[in-house]
Amino acid sequence: MQLDILKKRICESIDTHRDEIVELGEDIRMHPELGFKEFRTADLVSRHFQSLGIPHRTGLAITGVKGILKGKQACVNVAYMGELDSVIVSNHPAADPQTGAAHACGHHAQIANLIALAYGLVESGAMEELDGDISLMAVPAEEYVELNWRREQRRAGRIEFLGGKAELVRQGAFDDVHMAMMTHQNCRKGPAMIGVAGPNNGAMAKLIHYRGRAAHAGGSPHQGINALKAAMLGLQAIDANRETFQDSDHIRVHPIVTKGGELVNIVPSDVCLETFVRGASLQAIRDVARKVDRSLKSGAMAMGASVEIVTLPSYLPRLLHADLAEVYLENAKALVGAQNILPSKFGAASSDMGDITHLMPAIQASVNGCMGQSHGDDYTVQNPDTAYILPAKAAAMTLVDLLSGGAESAKKIIAGSKSNMTKESYLTLLRECAGEELWNGELNNDGGTSCCA
């Protein structure tokens, strides 16, 4: 069958289910779930796969779902992913009143894209024409939130890594996958509709716990050690280091105070912070992380407090695989015209899709269709056809090009792309990046400081 005819047939199958797909996306939007807790959303994916006769596994990394569409030959396996989780924006109009979860980043539309793609590939009979398999993956926990809760899940043995894709890699869900794609919805200004996202920052997370000594804040503050003051000095020291951050490294350090003390009339003795350290390269992230740790310890030293710093690896910087992007962009242009292609640019945010790009050829497409601010209380879908339907068509047409004709296009991309890491070296890196350090800032008798690891 001619490729343009096959692509048209798939797109027509997707259009047949247009209203159902939009309804599904809106249903998920109104029922947001946080990472590793996306049981309702995962069940929706599973039920759609079941209705289409797609063999699939559930319960991967707690809530992940993986369906397999078999081609006439198993030359290559390409994964298309959608993310299940939401983020916490408690004042969003559609936020869950109990958890504060809200789909303020478009993941609900990603799942709609995934199911739309499934309808198009199955009902068109496309797999009978393709020389490769397609993995349809609903993946959990992209948003790096509720870190203390996730650490509890790790201690209980339910997960090892706190991000969804890393945990899926560890469990072997990507062992049979040779390349991967997904789409992220955004709200860029202007008429452009779809494109391929450029490289972006990686990130490292830190949980910081200052401990001081409680005392009456009015009657005897001299008998206390103010952990909040120690934390403030630590934050000021981080800010003093910002002039040493190089522009080319795209550094972002953005702490928040999650606990500032117990009562206003007690010297704060128990204060908690969280921060990300983001950067364009692993080396840049590590260099700045050392400065952040040093700054945090300085606050403890000044006040005679102690500080515990827990370091958690979160995301690797995302790479751009140009050859795979080129195939995708040609199909996007066919759908919307070259004048409506979003330009690729560096992104200062982070995503665990970056991890996948170090393991295999992978791209994250970018599509408009939303309005407001990402992770903001005004984020919502503005154009359902662009957000929910268009990405499925672009992905399907790209998959046809990759997997037709003996999957020669996919094989060529794989052969020309040297992965930065193996699964084993990737997992080793994540484990080596994690750590905990307790710094006791009280002065010793000799005027020095003590450090307890």
MARNU-343679 format. One record per residue (C-alpha): x, y, z. Coordinates in steps of 0.5 Angstrom, whole numbers, plus 500, padded with zeros to 3 digits. Example, Ala and Ser with C-alpha at 12.3 -4.5 7.8 and 13.67 -1.06 7.14 Angstrom:
BEGIN
   c1   c2   c3
  525  491  516
  527  498  514
//
This chain:
BEGIN
   c1   c2   c3
  500  500  500
  502  507  498
  505  511  505
  500  517  504
  494  512  503
  496  509  509
  497  515  513
  491  518  511
  487  512  513
  490  512  520
  488  520  521
  481  518  518
  480  513  524
  483  518  529
  478  523  526
  472  518  527
  473  518  535
  475  525  535
  469  527  540
  471  521  544
  478  523  545
  476  530  547
  471  527  552
  477  522  555
  482  528  555
  477  533  559
  475  527  564
  482  526  566
  483  533  566
  477  533  572
  480  528  575
  488  529  576
  492  524  580
  499  525  583
  505  521  581
  505  513  583
  498  514  585
  494  515  578
  490  509  579
  484  511  576
  487  514  569
  491  508  568
  485  504  569
  482  508  563
  488  507  559
  487  499  560
  480  499  559
  481  503  552
  487  498  550
  482  492  552
  477  495  548
  481  495  542
  484  488  543
  491  491  545
  495  486  549
  498  490  555
  501  490  562
  499  494  568
  502  496  574
  509  497  572
  512  502  576
  506  502  580
  501  505  575
  504  504  568
  501  501  563
  504  498  556
  501  496  550
  504  492  544
  502  493  537
  505  487  533
  507  489  526
  508  484  520
  516  483  522
  519  485  529
  525  489  526
  524  495  531
  520  497  537
  518  504  537
  515  507  544
  510  512  544
  509  515  551
  503  519  555
  504  521  562
  499  520  567
  500  524  573
  499  532  574
  502  537  579
  500  541  585
  497  547  584
  492  548  589
  488  554  587
  487  551  580
  480  551  578
  480  544  577
  484  542  582
  483  536  587
  480  539  593
  484  534  597
  490  533  594
  491  540  590
  493  536  584
  491  539  578
  493  538  570
  496  544  569
  502  541  565
  498  538  559
  499  531  561
  491  529  561
  492  531  553
  498  526  553
  494  520  555
  488  523  550
  494  523  544
  496  516  546
  489  513  546
  487  517  539
  494  514  536
  492  507  539
  485  508  535
  488  510  529
  493  504  528
  488  499  530
  482  501  526
  486  502  520
  489  496  520
  496  499  519
  500  494  523
  499  489  518
  503  494  513
  509  496  518
  515  492  519
  516  493  527
  512  493  533
  510  499  537
  509  500  544
  504  504  547
  506  507  554
  502  510  559
  508  512  564
  507  515  571
  510  520  576
  514  525  571
  513  531  576
  518  530  581
  513  532  587
  511  529  594
  519  527  595
  518  525  602
  512  521  601
  516  518  595
  522  516  599
  517  513  604
  515  508  598
  522  507  597
  523  505  604
  517  500  603
  520  497  597
  515  499  592
  520  503  588
  527  505  588
  527  511  584
  523  517  585
  521  519  578
  517  514  573
  521  513  567
  527  511  571
  523  506  575
  520  503  568
  528  503  566
  530  499  572
  524  494  572
  526  493  564
  520  496  561
  524  499  556
  529  493  555
  525  491  548
  525  499  546
  529  502  540
  527  509  540
  521  513  543
  517  519  542
  512  523  546
  509  530  546
  508  535  551
  503  540  550
  504  548  551
  502  555  551
  507  559  547
  504  565  544
  503  566  536
  500  562  530
  505  556  530
  502  549  532
  507  543  533
  514  542  533
  520  538  536
  522  541  543
  530  542  543
  535  540  549
  533  542  556
  536  542  563
  537  536  567
  536  537  575
  538  535  582
  533  535  588
  535  537  595
  531  536  601
  534  540  607
  533  540  614
  535  545  619
  535  543  626
  536  548  632
  534  549  639
  527  551  642
  526  556  647
  521  562  649
  522  567  643
  520  573  648
  523  570  654
  529  567  653
  531  567  645
  538  567  648
  538  560  650
  535  557  643
  538  556  636
  534  559  631
  534  554  625
  530  559  621
  535  564  621
  540  559  619
  536  557  613
  535  564  611
  543  565  611
  544  559  607
  539  562  602
  542  568  602
  549  565  601
  546  561  595
  544  568  592
  551  571  593
  553  565  589
  549  566  583
  554  571  580
  558  565  579
  553  561  575
  555  561  567
  550  563  562
  551  558  558
  550  553  563
  542  555  564
  543  554  572
  536  555  576
  536  554  583
  529  555  586
  528  553  594
  522  554  598
  521  553  605
  516  547  607
  516  548  614
  518  554  618
  517  553  625
  512  550  630
  509  556  634
  511  564  633
  513  564  641
  518  559  640
  525  559  637
  524  555  631
  528  549  632
  526  545  626
  526  548  619
  525  544  612
  527  547  605
  527  544  598
  530  546  592
  532  544  585
  539  545  582
  538  545  574
  543  546  569
  544  544  561
  550  539  563
  551  534  569
  558  537  570
  554  544  571
  549  541  575
  554  538  580
  559  544  580
  553  548  582
  550  543  587
  557  543  591
  556  551  592
  549  550  594
  551  545  599
  557  549  602
  552  555  602
  547  551  606
  552  549  611
  554  556  612
  548  558  615
  548  552  620
  555  554  622
  553  561  623
  548  560  628
  551  553  631
  545  549  628
  545  542  624
  543  541  617
  541  535  614
  542  535  606
  539  529  602
  541  529  595
  536  526  590
  537  525  582
  531  527  578
  532  528  571
  538  528  566
  539  534  561
  534  532  555
  538  531  548
  535  533  541
  536  527  536
  536  531  530
  535  525  525
  529  523  528
  526  530  529
  527  531  522
  522  525  520
  517  528  525
  518  535  522
  516  533  515
  510  529  517
  508  535  522
  509  540  516
  505  536  512
  499  536  517
  499  544  518
  504  547  513
  511  549  514
  509  556  517
  506  553  523
  512  549  525
  514  551  532
  522  553  532
  526  548  537
  529  552  542
  533  550  549
  528  549  555
  530  551  562
  525  546  565
  526  539  566
  523  532  564
  525  525  565
  524  524  558
  531  527  558
  533  520  561
  530  516  555
  534  521  550
  541  518  553
  539  511  552
  536  511  545
  534  516  540
  528  519  542
  524  526  541
  519  530  545
  515  533  540
  511  540  542
  504  542  541
  500  548  542
  493  548  544
  493  551  551
  493  557  554
  495  560  561
  502  559  564
  505  552  565
  504  550  572
  500  556  573
  492  556  576
  490  559  569
  493  553  565
  487  550  560
  486  547  554
  484  552  549
  484  548  542
  482  541  543
  483  539  536
  490  542  537
  492  539  544
  488  532  543
  488  530  536
  494  533  532
  499  530  536
  496  523  535
  496  524  527
  503  527  527
  506  521  531
  502  516  527
  505  519  520
  512  519  523
  511  511  525
  509  509  518
  515  513  515
  520  509  521
  517  502  520
  515  501  513
  520  498  508
  523  493  512
  524  499  518
  530  502  514
  529  509  516
  528  507  524
  534  502  523
  538  508  520
  537  512  525
  539  507  530
  545  505  527
  547  513  526
  546  514  534
  551  512  539
  547  512  546
  551  516  551
  549  510  556
  547  503  557
  541  501  562
  547  499  567
  551  505  567
  545  510  567
  542  506  573
  549  506  576
  549  514  575
  543  515  579
  545  511  585
  551  514  585
  548  521  585
  544  520  591
  546  521  598
  545  524  605
  550  528  609
  549  531  616
  553  537  618
  553  540  625
  555  547  625
  556  548  632
  563  550  634
  568  545  637
  573  547  643
  578  549  638
  574  554  634
  573  549  629
  567  545  626
  565  538  626
  562  534  620
  558  528  621
  556  524  615
//
